[in-house]
Amino acid sequence: MNKGLIIPLMFFWMMLPSCQHDNLSSKYPYLNNEEELVTLLFTENAESEPADHHAYYDALLDFQQEYPDALSKVHAVDETDHQLMQYYEVTDFPAMIILDGEEVQLRLEGSNDYTVIKDEIKNKVLAEDLLTSSKRYN
């Protein structure tokens, strides 16, 4: 292969993740939230939700009732939203991702028990002081 072609191809390849995020940010402005944690809940077809989805919903709702200011930004993502699924590499349903800015703080996928889900949320969000991050109070 021509050496003059390799360098531009490498540059293009390195820029792809940045372009993908820019495209996501414009289509999903809530992903740019630097002030609050953002929760993405990936589900299968909403019309025929399997029972294991309920454990995620119930755990999130109960956590929000106990800590109303903790996870106020929850967005349901349908399986047809291939762009978000591909970007976050979601392969199993249901799935939940908690973001702090662009950084994934918690990721759960597949069938999980209500208690496991709620404990994971509580441990990650409360134990690591994600709620008291200085950027949320500036």
Secondary structure in CASP SS format (residue, H / E / C, confidence):
PFRMAT SS
TARGET T0000
AUTHOR 0000-0000-0000
METHOD secondary structure of the structure
MODEL  1
M C 1.00
N C 1.00
K H 1.00
G H 1.00
L H 1.00
I H 1.00
I H 1.00
P H 1.00
L H 1.00
M H 1.00
F H 1.00
F H 1.00
W H 1.00
M H 1.00
M H 1.00
L H 1.00
P H 1.00
S H 1.00
C H 1.00
Q H 1.00
H H 1.00
D H 1.00
N H 1.00
L H 1.00
S H 1.00
S H 1.00
K H 1.00
Y C 1.00
P H 1.00
Y H 1.00
L H 1.00
N H 1.00
N C 1.00
E C 1.00
E C 1.00
E C 1.00
L C 1.00
V E 1.00
T E 1.00
L E 1.00
L E 1.00
F E 1.00
T E 1.00
E C 1.00
N C 1.00
A H 1.00
E H 1.00
S H 1.00
E C 1.00
P C 1.00
A C 1.00
D H 1.00
H H 1.00
H H 1.00
A H 1.00
Y H 1.00
Y H 1.00
D H 1.00
A H 1.00
L H 1.00
L H 1.00
D H 1.00
F H 1.00
Q H 1.00
Q H 1.00
E H 1.00
Y C 1.00
P C 1.00
D C 1.00
A C 1.00
L C 1.00
S C 1.00
K E 1.00
V E 1.00
H E 1.00
A E 1.00
V E 1.00
D E 1.00
E C 1.00
T C 1.00
D C 1.00
H H 1.00
Q H 1.00
L H 1.00
M H 1.00
Q H 1.00
Y H 1.00
Y C 1.00
E C 1.00
V C 1.00
T C 1.00
D C 1.00
F C 1.00
P C 1.00
A E 1.00
M E 1.00
I E 1.00
I E 1.00
L E 1.00
D E 1.00
G C 1.00
E C 1.00
E E 1.00
V E 1.00
Q E 1.00
L E 1.00
R E 1.00
L E 1.00
E E 1.00
G C 1.00
S C 1.00
N C 1.00
D C 1.00
Y H 1.00
T H 1.00
V H 1.00
I H 1.00
K H 1.00
D H 1.00
E H 1.00
I H 1.00
K H 1.00
N H 1.00
K H 1.00
V H 1.00
L H 1.00
A H 1.00
E C 1.00
D C 1.00
L C 1.00
L C 1.00
T C 1.00
S C 1.00
S H 1.00
K H 1.00
R H 1.00
Y H 1.00
N C 1.00
END
